[in-house]
Amino acid sequence: MTSTHASNPTTVANPVTASTPTDNRQLRILLLEDNPSHAEVVERVLKQGGLTFSITRVETRDTFQYQLEHHAPDLILSDYALPSFDGSSALNIAKNKTPDIPFIFVTGTMGEEVAIETLKNGATDYVLKTRLVRLVPSVWRALREAAERRDRRRAEDQLRRSHEQLRALTSYLQYVREEERTRISREVHDELGQALTGLKMDLSMLAGHLPRHDRTLHQKIKSMLAGIDSTIHTVRRISTELRPGILDSLGLVAAIEWQASEFQTRTGISCNVTTTVSDTMWEQDFTTAFFRIFQETLTNVIRHATATRVEVKLAIEDVRLVLTVSDNGRGITEEQITNTRSIGLIGMRERAALVGGEINLQGAPGRGTTVAVRIPLPVSSKPPDVVSPL
């Protein structure tokens, strides 16, 4: 007959009790045992071991499942051989319903192969009824390991939440940064550009009212006009570097081709772009992340590669936009790839991660470096047309 009862809470002076993984609260034990006298022996051994506990004894599958579902215990002790229910089935049920609760077999007979199999299937330990002296140490160890698993899981959850919060903050900061870049770019282009253009027009008008024979003043105004032209060019360059207008007006492909041309003009390093993707207007976060990663890749070529040629390929593979940048420079080592101080590489990876992408670097000393950027296409966008390679 199935019986369910709880022992009176018992505390025995034991130095181990002060550091119990159950935080000194009453331990709830579920005992699957069909023999009442054996259950009493187990209870007595636990009391003598200094545990403070309440124990519920069950015999059948239904009562066992009910206790797991409605009164989750801190520890499960189970016989292996029962008249209508076996320990292996009990272990499977416990692991499905309460996988974090320690499960210890307390049985009269269990072969070595069976014992090993139960441990592989998730049992915490097994104790023979002829050697119950092992029961209390086994319980303490099981509770301690369960507490350590809970602490580790809490730490992992906290770390994951912190990582998610940092990523969300990074995403927000990137957004704010791009918005600020765009605002400053427009103000520099519009305000300074208009002011300089107006100044140039005033100087030109002033030059028309000067005596023609005063070459000194004419030469001075000519020099000033040249200075204004140079400043206007600088304003336009700064404005474009802050936020290339071509990125918003013509799209990512055109912006990459423009940036490659600017890179080649500025550095003298040959930069060839091959694309099988037509000009397509994707959403701003996607294009901005992709373009900034490309810019950082070219910056790394200038700073570290000592290359004379850069090959850029843009294609679509499995609904992902793939950018490959290869140079013929001095190469990169595995240590440099994994270096936590490589802020540029970290920034590139983080930008890609924010839009669900990834970056892979390959290289060898003297054999150049290849950077592959793979970012999923925005869900809201239609697959772009594929064109023949340039």
TORKOLTI-711142 format. One record per atom (N, C-alpha, C): x, y, z. Coordinates in steps of 0.02 Angstrom, whole numbers, padded with zeros to 5 digits, always signed. Last residue first. Example, Ala and Ser with C-alpha at 12.3 -4.5 7.8 and 13.67 -1.06 7.14 Angstrom:
<pts>
+00642-00112+00354/+00684-00053+00357/+00645+00002+00394/+00660-00284+00390/+00615-00225+00390/+00660-00165+00390/
</pts>
This chain:
<pts>
+01574+02119-03156/+01603+02175-03194/+01666+02153-03229/+01464+01981-03177/+01522+02012-03146/+01549+02068-03190/+01288+02013-03208/+01352+01982-03227/+01410+02016-03194/+01177+02020-03069/+01202+02042-03132/+01267+02007-03147/+01027+01988-02987/+01098+01968-02994/+01120+01987-03064/+00918+02090-02890/+00936+02058-02953/+01010+02042-02953/+00888+02051-02716/+00905+02095-02772/+00920+02055-02835/+00746+01994-02629/+00812+01977-02656/+00829+02020-02716/+00670+02127-02534/+00665+02075-02585/+00735+02058-02608/+00669+02153-02357/+00690+02171-02425/+00682+02112-02472/+00637+02110-02233/+00587+02151-02267/+00606+02166-02339/+00750+02046-02188/+00690+02006-02203/+00641+02045-02245/+00910+02087-02253/+00852+02106-02213/+00790+02068-02236/+01026+01951-02268/+00988+02005-02299/+00928+02023-02255/+01156+01918-02151/+01092+01900-02181/+01057+01961-02211/+01325+01937-02193/+01270+01965-02155/+01204+01946-02189/+01492+01909-02188/+01429+01876-02208/+01373+01902-02163/+01650+01947-02245/+01593+01973-02206/+01529+01942-02233/+01814+01902-02240/+01749+01883-02268/+01694+01905-02220/+01973+01950-02282/+01919+01963-02235/+01853+01947-02269/+02134+01891-02299/+02067+01891-02329/+02016+01900-02274/+02302+01942-02328/+02246+01931-02282/+02181+01934-02320/+02468+01881-02377/+02409+01924-02378/+02356+01903-02328/+02581+01809-02358/+02533+01785-02408/+02468+01825-02408/+02664+01845-02255/+02690+01851-02323/+02641+01831-02377/+02583+01741-02141/+02637+01789-02151/+02664+01787-02222/+02413+01723-02187/+02476+01691-02168/+02531+01742-02182/+02236+01719-02154/+02298+01749-02179/+02357+01709-02155/+02067+01763-02128/+02117+01712-02144/+02179+01747-02171/+01922+01796-02035/+01986+01820-02060/+02032+01761-02073/+01750+01825-02040/+01804+01776-02037/+01866+01806-02068/+01607+01883-01959/+01667+01901-01996/+01719+01848-01986/+01426+01887-01970/+01489+01862-01943/+01547+01884-01988/+01263+01954-01920/+01315+01929-01965/+01377+01904-01930/+01160+02019-01853/+01156+01947-01862/+01209+01917-01908/+01187+02148-01829/+01139+02136-01883/+01138+02061-01901/+01281+02139-01729/+01221+02178-01716/+01167+02168-01769/+01387+02073-01788/+01343+02036-01742/+01278+02073-01730/+01449+02178-01858/+01418+02122-01895/+01369+02085-01851/+01495+02255-01751/+01448+02284-01800/+01412+02229-01838/+01581+02162-01692/+01523+02185-01655/+01471+02216-01703/+01680+02149-01789/+01641+02090-01770/+01576+02112-01735/+01730+02280-01791/+01701+02251-01851/+01656+02192-01833/+01779+02292-01659/+01725+02336-01682/+01691+02309-01745/+01881+02197-01664/+01825+02188-01617/+01765+02230-01639/+01965+02256-01757/+01934+02192-01773/+01874+02179-01728/+02000+02374-01685/+01969+02378-01751/+01932+02314-01769/+02061+02326-01569/+01997+02362-01564/+01961+02365-01631/+02144+02209-01516/+02132+02230-01585/+02063+02263-01589/+02157+02155-01394/+02173+02226-01400/+02163+02253-01471/+02137+02021-01403/+02082+02061-01375/+02096+02135-01378/+02182+01929-01543/+02206+01977-01494/+02148+02022-01469/+02151+01842-01644/+02118+01832-01580/+02139+01882-01526/+02232+01889-01747/+02160+01883-01758/+02123+01879-01692/+02361+01880-01695/+02334+01946-01709/+02258+01944-01718/+02371+01741-01690/+02376+01780-01628/+02347+01849-01638/+02369+01706-01822/+02313+01686-01780/+02312+01726-01715/+02426+01847-01924/+02436+01785-01886/+02373+01769-01845/+02419+01906-02090/+02399+01913-02021/+02406+01846-01987/+02511+01991-02225/+02472+01938-02193/+02457+01952-02120/+02572+02086-02302/+02615+02043-02261/+02578+01989-02223/+02464+02090-02448/+02511+02117-02400/+02548+02065-02360/+02368+02081-02544/+02430+02044-02555/+02485+02067-02508/+02197+02056-02487/+02255+02098-02505/+02316+02054-02513/+02022+02046-02506/+02086+02011-02503/+02142+02059-02523/+01863+02039-02448/+01917+02087-02461/+01983+02052-02451/+01700+02000-02482/+01766+01971-02472/+01818+02022-02494/+01538+01995-02424/+01590+02040-02447/+01658+02008-02431/+01378+01937-02450/+01447+01917-02433/+01496+01965-02466/+01220+01926-02388/+01264+01968-02428/+01335+01955-02404/+01118+01783-02394/+01165+01825-02357/+01207+01865-02406/+01043+01686-02457/+01009+01745-02429/+01054+01785-02381/+01155+01610-02513/+01107+01584-02463/+01075+01641-02423/+01247+01744-02561/+01252+01671-02551/+01203+01651-02495/+01291+01873-02667/+01239+01847-02622/+01244+01771-02621/+01441+01976-02665/+01395+01927-02694/+01342+01908-02643/+01587+02059-02703/+01522+02066-02670/+01473+02020-02705/+01759+02078-02677/+01706+02041-02710/+01642+02046-02669/+01910+02159-02705/+01847+02162-02668/+01794+02125-02709/+02082+02158-02683/+02027+02132-02723/+01964+02129-02680/+02220+02264-02686/+02163+02240-02647/+02108+02218-02695/+02396+02285-02685/+02335+02269-02722/+02282+02242-02675/+02499+02309-02604/+02499+02348-02666/+02436+02335-02707/+02513+02326-02423/+02493+02292-02485/+02499+02339-02544/+02536+02341-02285/+02588+02358-02334/+02575+02323-02400/+02444+02316-02180/+02457+02264-02230/+02518+02276-02274/+02415+02416-02083/+02454+02356-02064/+02478+02313-02123/+02349+02532-02129/+02389+02534-02067/+02438+02475-02061/+02280+02495-02246/+02327+02552-02246/+02375+02548-02187/+02204+02390-02200/+02251+02378-02255/+02304+02434-02255/+02124+02454-02106/+02174+02405-02083/+02225+02389-02136/+02045+02528-02195/+02089+02563-02147/+02143+02517-02121/+01974+02426-02256/+02022+02465-02296/+02070+02504-02251/+01898+02388-02143/+01942+02340-02176/+01994+02376-02218/+01824+02502-02118/+01873+02481-02068/+01922+02431-02098/+01741+02502-02234/+01787+02557-02221/+01843+02537-02172/+01669+02384-02209/+01712+02389-02268/+01763+02446-02259/+01600+02422-02095/+01647+02366-02092/+01695+02368-02150/+01522+02524-02150/+01572+02540-02099/+01623+02484-02091/+01438+02449-02237/+01484+02498-02264/+01539+02516-02214/+01367+02367-02148/+01408+02338-02200/+01460+02387-02225/+01300+02463-02069/+01346+02415-02038/+01393+02386-02090/+01224+02529-02170/+01273+02566-02130/+01324+02518-02099/+01140+02429-02218/+01189+02459-02263/+01243+02496-02224/+01066+02399-02099/+01103+02348-02135/+01158+02379-02178/+01007+02520-02064/+01051+02486-02016/+01095+02436-02051/+00926+02550-02181/+00984+02591-02162/+01032+02555-02115/+00881+02422-02299/+00867+02465-02242/+00932+02494-02214/+00935+02439-02472/+00917+02401-02413/+00905+02449-02355/+00920+02461-02633/+00913+02502-02573/+00889+02458-02515/+01042+02403-02746/+00979+02390-02711/+00978+02433-02648/+01126+02369-02892/+01113+02421-02842/+01044+02411-02812/+01159+02191-02900/+01139+02255-02929/+01128+02305-02873/+01298+02087-02882/+01238+02114-02850/+01221+02182-02881/+01419+02041-02909/+01364+02008-02946/+01297+02031-02918/+01570+02133-02925/+01506+02121-02892/+01458+02086-02938/+01731+02181-02886/+01692+02137-02929/+01627+02120-02892/+01848+02310-02880/+01784+02285-02854/+01749+02243-02906/+02016+02340-02840/+01969+02318-02892/+01907+02287-02860/+02137+02447-02808/+02079+02419-02773/+02025+02404-02825/+02306+02483-02784/+02256+02461-02831/+02199+02426-02793/+02354+02621-02691/+02348+02547-02690/+02292+02528-02737/+02355+02755-02679/+02394+02728-02734/+02393+02652-02736/+02279+02821-02583/+02336+02781-02561/+02382+02757-02617/+02178+02896-02648/+02213+02923-02590/+02278+02887-02573/+02132+02813-02751/+02158+02880-02766/+02201+02907-02710/+02089+02701-02679/+02142+02694-02729/+02173+02761-02745/+01987+02758-02600/+02044+02725-02568/+02103+02720-02617/+01898+02799-02699/+01929+02849-02656/+01992+02821-02623/+01861+02672-02748/+01894+02720-02792/+01930+02774-02752/+01801+02618-02635/+01860+02585-02663/+01899+02632-02709/+01694+02706-02622/+01744+02703-02569/+01808+02670-02594/+01621+02674-02739/+01648+02742-02729/+01704+02741-02678/+01587+02542-02712/+01628+02557-02771/+01659+02626-02765/+01509+02563-02597/+01570+02522-02593/+01616+02536-02652/+01405+02639-02652/+01447+02667-02599/+01512+02629-02592/+01345+02549-02740/+01377+02610-02767/+01424+02641-02716/+01299+02458-02644/+01345+02437-02696/+01382+02497-02725/+01209+02534-02562/+01270+02505-02535/+01321+02488-02589/+01136+02687-02634/+01138+02619-02607/+01207+02594-02590/+01109+02816-02674/+01119+02765-02726/+01126+02694-02700/+01082+02889-02555/+01048+02906-02617/+01052+02851-02670/+01156+02842-02449/+01084+02851-02440/+01047+02862-02506/+01283+02836-02505/+01257+02777-02470/+01181+02782-02462/+01309+02962-02551/+01296+02910-02601/+01267+02847-02569/+01345+03035-02441/+01278+03044-02468/+01259+02989-02517/+01434+02970-02309/+01432+02976-02382/+01360+02981-02407/+01470+03051-02171/+01414+03011-02195/+01409+03019-02270/+01605+03091-02151/+01559+03083-02094/+01500+03039-02114/+01655+03101-02279/+01683+03051-02234/+01638+03038-02174/+01580+03210-02326/+01572+03144-02357/+01598+03089-02312/+01627+03312-02245/+01556+03296-02244/+01544+03226-02272/+01761+03314-02284/+01744+03298-02214/+01671+03277-02210/+01745+03352-02419/+01777+03288-02402/+01759+03267-02331/+01685+03478-02407/+01649+03424-02441/+01678+03355-02423/+01788+03545-02342/+01723+03539-02310/+01684+03482-02341/+01887+03540-02442/+01898+03506-02378/+01832+03495-02342/+01826+03619-02540/+01842+03549-02556/+01852+03509-02491/+01825+03740-02470/+01761+03709-02491/+01772+03635-02507/+01962+03762-02462/+01923+03750-02401/+01856+03718-02417/+01994+03783-02596/+02025+03727-02561/+01986+03710-02497/+01919+03899-02618/+01905+03838-02657/+01933+03776-02622/+01987+03984-02531/+01916+03968-02518/+01897+03905-02556/+02111+03992-02593/+02106+03964-02526/+02035+03944-02508/+02074+04053-02711/+02102+03985-02715/+02098+03951-02646/+02036+04177-02660/+01987+04135-02693/+02010+04062-02698/+02160+04221-02613/+02106+04208-02565/+02052+04163-02596/+02227+04236-02733/+02253+04188-02684/+02199+04170-02633/+02151+04337-02787/+02156+04274-02823/+02179+04218-02776/+02177+04438-02695/+02109+04411-02700/+02109+04343-02735/+02314+04458-02725/+02293+04438-02657/+02223+04407-02659/+02310+04499-02855/+02344+04437-02840/+02323+04411-02771/+02243+04620-02839/+02213+04567-02880/+02244+04499-02865/+02336+04689-02760/+02271+04672-02732/+02237+04616-02772/+02442+04695-02854/+02452+04665-02787/+02386+04643-02757/+02398+04764-02965/+02410+04692-02971/+02417+04658-02903/+02310+04884-03008/+02335+04864-02941/+02342+04788-02939/+02255+04911-03129/+02327+04916-03126/+02355+04894-03058/+02118+04904-03112/+02151+04849-03147/+02227+04852-03141/+02046+04935-02952/+02081+04961-03011/+02121+04906-03045/+01903+04833-02910/+01971+04857-02897/+02002+04885-02961/+01784+04777-02937/+01783+04849-02923/+01852+04876-02909/+01803+04642-02950/+01779+04679-03009/+01779+04753-02999/+01835+04602-02823/+01889+04604-02872/+01868+04644-02934/+01709+04601-02766/+01757+04652-02745/+01813+04658-02796/+01655+04489-02827/+01625+04554-02840/+01674+04611-02822/+01738+04393-02771/+01737+04401-02843/+01708+04469-02863/+01705+04407-02637/+01773+04423-02659/+01775+04434-02734/+01572+04365-02642/+01588+04433-02620/+01657+04454-02643/+01588+04230-02680/+01552+04276-02724/+01567+04349-02706/+01655+04181-02568/+01688+04179-02633/+01654+04227-02682/+01558+04196-02471/+01620+04234-02465/+01657+04237-02532/+01464+04103-02518/+01447+04174-02515/+01509+04218-02511/+01539+03987-02501/+01518+04006-02568/+01499+04080-02570/+01551+03986-02363/+01611+03993-02404/+01593+04013-02475/+01416+03970-02326/+01454+04028-02303/+01516+04040-02346/+01384+03847-02385/+01350+03908-02407/+01389+03970-02387/+01472+03763-02313/+01475+03767-02386/+01443+03831-02411/+01430+03780-02181/+01497+03803-02201/+01502+03811-02276/+01293+03730-02200/+01310+03794-02168/+01378+03820-02191/+01303+03607-02277/+01257+03661-02293/+01280+03728-02265/+01410+03529-02226/+01402+03539-02298/+01359+03601-02313/+01389+03537-02088/+01453+03557-02117/+01445+03573-02191/+01259+03486-02081/+01272+03554-02058/+01338+03580-02088/+01276+03357-02131/+01232+03404-02166/+01246+03476-02145/+01365+03305-02037/+01383+03306-02108/+01340+03357-02146/+01292+03312-01920/+01351+03354-01927/+01371+03360-02000/+01192+03216-01953/+01174+03285-01937/+01233+03332-01947/+01269+03100-01972/+01228+03126-02026/+01210+03199-02014/+01328+03085-01845/+01370+03094-01905/+01330+03126-01962/+01213+03063-01771/+01253+03124-01759/+01299+03138-01818/+01173+02942-01823/+01128+02999-01828/+01167+03064-01819/+01284+02865-01788/+01269+02876-01859/+01222+02935-01869/+01271+02871-01646/+01332+02895-01680/+01318+02910-01754/+01150+02811-01625/+01158+02881-01607/+01218+02911-01643/+01183+02681-01670/+01129+02719-01701/+01137+02793-01688/+01284+02647-01580/+01299+02650-01652/+01247+02690-01689/+01209+02652-01462/+01263+02700-01472/+01283+02705-01545/+01123+02544-01486/+01096+02611-01478/+01149+02664-01490/+01215+02439-01491/+01172+02453-01549/+01144+02524-01545/+01266+02447-01362/+01310+02458-01419/+01270+02476-01481/+01151+02413-01290/+01181+02479-01281/+01226+02496-01340/+01135+02282-01334/+01082+02331-01347/+01109+02402-01341/+01254+02230-01284/+01243+02230-01356/+01188+02280-01375/+01232+02246-01148/+01288+02281-01180/+01279+02284-01255/+01121+02161-01134/+01114+02232-01119/+01170+02273-01151/+01179+02039-01167/+01123+02065-01208/+01114+02140-01196/+01273+02030-01064/+01296+02033-01133/+01241+02061-01178/+01187+02022-00955/+01233+02079-00961/+01258+02087-01032/+01125+01901-00985/+01085+01962-00983/+01129+02024-00989/+01236+01817-00975/+01200+01822-01038/+01159+01886-01041/+01270+01834-00841/+01318+01852-00893/+01284+01861-00960/+01155+01784-00782/+01173+01854-00771/+01222+01878-00824/+01165+01652-00827/+01107+01693-00845/+01122+01767-00837/+01284+01614-00765/+01280+01614-00838/+01222+01656-00862/+01245+01625-00631/+01300+01667-00656/+01298+01671-00732/+01145+01527-00629/+01128+01597-00615/+01182+01644-00642/+01225+01416-00656/+01173+01435-00704/+01151+01507-00693/+01305+01415-00543/+01336+01424-00608/+01285+01445-00660/+01209+01393-00445/+01248+01455-00444/+01280+01468-00512/+01163+01267-00486/+01117+01323-00484/+01155+01389-00485/+01281+01193-00470/+01251+01199-00536/+01203+01258-00539/+01298+01205-00332/+01349+01234-00377/+01321+01242-00447/+01186+01135-00289/+01192+01206-00273/+01243+01240-00319/+01221+01008-00335/+01161+01041-00361/+01163+01116-00349/+01335+00985-00259/+01342+00990-00331/+01281+01024-00362/+01274+00979-00131/+01325+01029-00145/+01333+01039-00221/+01189+00870-00145/+01161+00937-00132/+01211+00992-00148/+01283+00768-00167/+01232+00783-00218/+01203+00852-00208/+01355+00772-00047/+01389+00786-00110/+01339+00805-00164/+01255+00737+00044/+01289+00801+00050/+01323+00820-00016/+01224+00608-00005/+01174+00661-00005/+01206+00729-00002/+01345+00541+00020/+01320+00546-00048/+01268+00602-00055/+01354+00549+00160/+01404+00583+00119/+01380+00592+00046/+01233+00468+00185/+01236+00539+00204/+01291+00576+00165/+01268+00338+00129/+01210+00377+00107/+01217+00451+00123/+01366+00255+00172/+01383+00299+00116/+01327+00349+00100/+01305+00174+00262/+01353+00223+00289/+01373+00273+00235/+01235+00078+00197/+01203+00143+00206/+01248+00195+00238/+01260-00046+00131/+01314+00002+00147/+01285+00073+00154/+01151-00117+00099/+01198-00151+00144/+01256-00104+00164/+01092-00040+00005/+01063-00040+00072/+01106-00076+00122/+01205+00056-00094/+01176-00009-00077/+01149-00007-00006/+01178+00197-00189/+01201+00173-00124/+01166+00107-00110/+01227+00301-00325/+01188+00244-00301/+01221+00219-00237/+01199+00464-00400/+01239+00414-00365/+01195+00353-00350/+01125+00533-00496/+01180+00567-00462/+01227+00516-00430/+01075+00480-00659/+01074+00471-00586/+01135+00505-00555/+01089+00490-00798/+01074+00550-00759/+01069+00542-00685/+01132+00385-00873/+01066+00412-00889/+01046+00471-00845/+01252+00351-00814/+01254+00381-00880/+01188+00414-00898/+01200+00293-00699/+01239+00355-00693/+01244+00390-00760/+01141+00180-00754/+01099+00231-00721/+01136+00297-00714/+01254+00113-00801/+01204+00135-00848/+01160+00189-00817/+01318+00080-00682/+01352+00125-00729/+01302+00154-00778/+01223-00008-00629/+01241+00053-00593/+01273+00104-00640/+01226-00112-00723/+01164-00073-00714/+01179-00007-00680/+01357-00157-00703/+01338-00132-00769/+01275-00089-00764/+01350-00200-00569/+01395-00146-00588/+01375-00116-00655/+01182-00226-00505/+01245-00247-00535/+01287-00187-00558/+01102-00208-00360/+01115-00172-00422/+01183-00193-00448/+00996-00222-00222/+01035-00258-00273/+01042-00213-00334/+00940-00126-00139/+00971-00185-00110/+01015-00222-00159/+00965+00052-00150/+00938-00011-00171/+00975-00070-00140/+00944+00205-00190/+00958+00170-00128/+00926+00102-00135/+00998+00322-00308/+00969+00256-00297/+00992+00229-00230/+00964+00492-00314/+01009+00441-00287/+00970+00376-00279/+00961+00640-00395/+00926+00576-00393/+00976+00522-00372/+00937+00816-00379/+00980+00757-00371/+00939+00694-00363/+00853+00911-00500/+00849+00883-00433/+00893+00821-00429/+00849+00957-00630/+00901+00985-00586/+00902+00954-00516/+00740+00903-00699/+00808+00881-00716/+00863+00905-00669/+00597+00860-00678/+00638+00900-00632/+00712+00882-00643/+00544+00792-00792/+00504+00841-00755/+00546+00887-00711/+00646+00711-00843/+00603+00750-00888/+00567+00806-00852/+00703+00653-00733/+00746+00694-00775/+00705+00736-00825/+00592+00582-00682/+00622+00637-00643/+00664+00682-00687/+00573+00487-00783/+00520+00535-00767/+00549+00595-00731/+00694+00417-00775/+00675+00452-00837/+00621+00504-00824/+00686+00366-00644/+00740+00412-00662/+00722+00451-00725/+00576+00280-00656/+00573+00337-00611/+00626+00389-00628/+00629+00187-00744/+00572+00228-00766/+00566+00289-00722/+00729+00134-00661/+00747+00166-00724/+00692+00211-00750/+00657+00076-00554/+00697+00136-00544/+00716+00172-00607/+00488+00024-00589/+00560+00013-00583/+00597+00079-00580/+00339-00041-00522/+00373+00019-00547/+00447+00009-00538/+00282-00139-00448/+00245-00113-00506/+00280-00056-00542/+00383-00179-00353/+00336-00226-00383/+00303-00201-00447/+00549-00116-00388/+00485-00111-00354/+00435-00158-00389/+00716-00085-00382/+00668-00137-00399/+00606-00131-00356/+00777+00030-00331/+00782+00014-00402/+00729-00036-00424/+00720+00167-00230/+00739+00097-00238/+00741+00082-00313/+00778+00334-00218/+00735+00284-00251/+00765+00215-00246/+00765+00501-00174/+00797+00437-00157/+00751+00382-00184/+00787+00664-00224/+00749+00603-00236/+00792+00544-00218/+00774+00828-00158/+00814+00768-00167/+00767+00709-00178/+00684+00927-00148/+00754+00948-00156/+00799+00889-00173/+00528+00908-00242/+00574+00898-00186/+00643+00929-00200/+00377+00985-00284/+00445+00970-00307/+00493+00964-00248/+00234+00951-00284/+00275+00964-00224/+00347+00947-00240/+00177+00929-00409/+00144+00974-00362/+00185+00991-00300/+00259+00845-00486/+00223+00899-00519/+00196+00951-00470/+00309+00751-00396/+00356+00791-00437/+00321+00853-00466/+00190+00696-00347/+00235+00733-00302/+00284+00777-00341/+00142+00635-00464/+00103+00687-00431/+00148+00729-00386/+00238+00537-00491/+00229+00593-00537/+00191+00651-00505/+00215+00455-00378/+00281+00484-00390/+00275+00545-00436/+00084+00415-00395/+00100+00457-00338/+00168+00490-00345/+00102+00341-00516/+00056+00397-00513/+00073+00444-00454/+00194+00239-00484/+00211+00288-00535/+00167+00351-00527/+00207+00206-00305/+00182+00196-00373/+00202+00253-00419/+00255+00240-00180/+00271+00174-00207/+00253+00167-00280/+00331+00364-00070/+00282+00342-00120/+00304+00275-00148/+00358+00469+00068/+00369+00404+00037/+00313+00387-00010/+00439+00614+00108/+00376+00588+00082/+00391+00523+00045/+00514+00702+00241/+00519+00648+00191/+00449+00624+00173/+00608+00842+00287/+00543+00810+00287/+00544+00759+00230/+00758+00880+00383/+00721+00862+00323/+00649+00842+00339/+00921+00906+00417/+00855+00931+00437/+00809+00922+00377/+01050+00788+00452/+01008+00824+00404/+00943+00847+00436/+01139+00712+00526/+01134+00783+00539/+01092+00822+00491/+01143+00575+00520/+01193+00612+00481/+01188+00687+00488/+01033+00532+00586/+01098+00525+00620/+01153+00563+00584/+00941+00555+00485/+00938+00594+00547/+01005+00591+00583/+00980+00457+00393/+00984+00528+00374/+00982+00573+00436/+00952+00341+00465/+01021+00355+00444/+01029+00429+00427/+00813+00351+00475/+00854+00352+00535/+00927+00369+00519/+00774+00338+00342/+00759+00399+00378/+00803+00406+00440/+00817+00207+00316/+00845+00263+00278/+00834+00328+00315/+00733+00139+00404/+00805+00135+00412/+00839+00193+00376/+00609+00168+00350/+00625+00190+00417/+00700+00189+00430/+00617+00102+00227/+00610+00175+00228/+00628+00203+00296/+00620-00029+00270/+00679-00002+00237/+00678+00075+00237/+00489-00036+00317/+00545-00045+00364/+00610-00018+00334/+00411-00018+00199/+00410+00032+00253/+00468+00025+00301/+00451-00038+00036/+00460-00073+00099/+00463-00022+00156/+00450+00038-00078/+00390+00000-00064/+00393-00036+00004/+00500+00201-00116/+00517+00140-00080/+00453+00102-00061/+00557+00348-00151/+00520+00297-00187/+00541+00229-00159/+00549+00496-00067/+00576+00428-00063/+00530+00380-00099/+00596+00658-00072/+00547+00612-00100/+00579+00543-00103/+00629+00783+00045/+00652+00722+00015/+00593+00681-00010/+00674+00944+00079/+00617+00904+00058/+00642+00843+00019/+00752+01015+00218/+00762+00980+00155/+00701+00937+00140/+00730+01171+00289/+00712+01101+00292/+00715+01069+00223/+00877+01276+00270/+00805+01265+00273/+00791+01190+00273/+01012+01298+00256/+00987+01285+00324/+00910+01278+00327/+01038+01301+00118/+01035+01364+00155/+00999+01356+00223/+01065+01185+00055/+00994+01205+00057/+00984+01266+00100/+01199+01156+00069/+01178+01189+00008/+01106+01210+00008/+01259+01191+00235/+01217+01150+00191/+01197+01188+00128/+01341+01239+00331/+01358+01256+00262/+01317+01215+00213/+01294+01193+00451/+01300+01266+00443/+01313+01285+00371/+01307+01056+00446/+01242+01086+00438/+01245+01160+00423/+01434+01016+00481/+01419+01022+00410/+01354+01059+00398/+01439+01002+00617/+01469+01062+00588/+01453+01070+00514/+01294+00958+00701/+01343+00935+00652/+01373+00996+00619/+01166+00909+00798/+01226+00951+00799/+01277+00921+00752/+01019+00888+00707/+01071+00855+00746/+01133+00898+00742/+00851+00913+00695/+00916+00944+00687/+00964+00910+00734/+00705+00868+00610/+00754+00849+00660/+00820+00882+00645/+00534+00872+00586/+00598+00905+00572/+00647+00891+00629/+00457+00714+00577/+00463+00776+00614/+00531+00807+00599/+00423+00656+00409/+00452+00649+00475/+00452+00715+00510/+00272+00630+00324/+00331+00673+00334/+00357+00662+00403/+00201+00513+00205/+00206+00544+00271/+00268+00586+00274/+00108+00402+00117/+00140+00467+00111/+00141+00498+00180/+00106+00240+00045/+00099+00284+00103/+00137+00348+00092/+00025+00109-00041/+00064+00170-00044/+00052+00213+00017/+00042-00060+00000/+00000+00000+00000/+00044+00062+00000/
</pts>
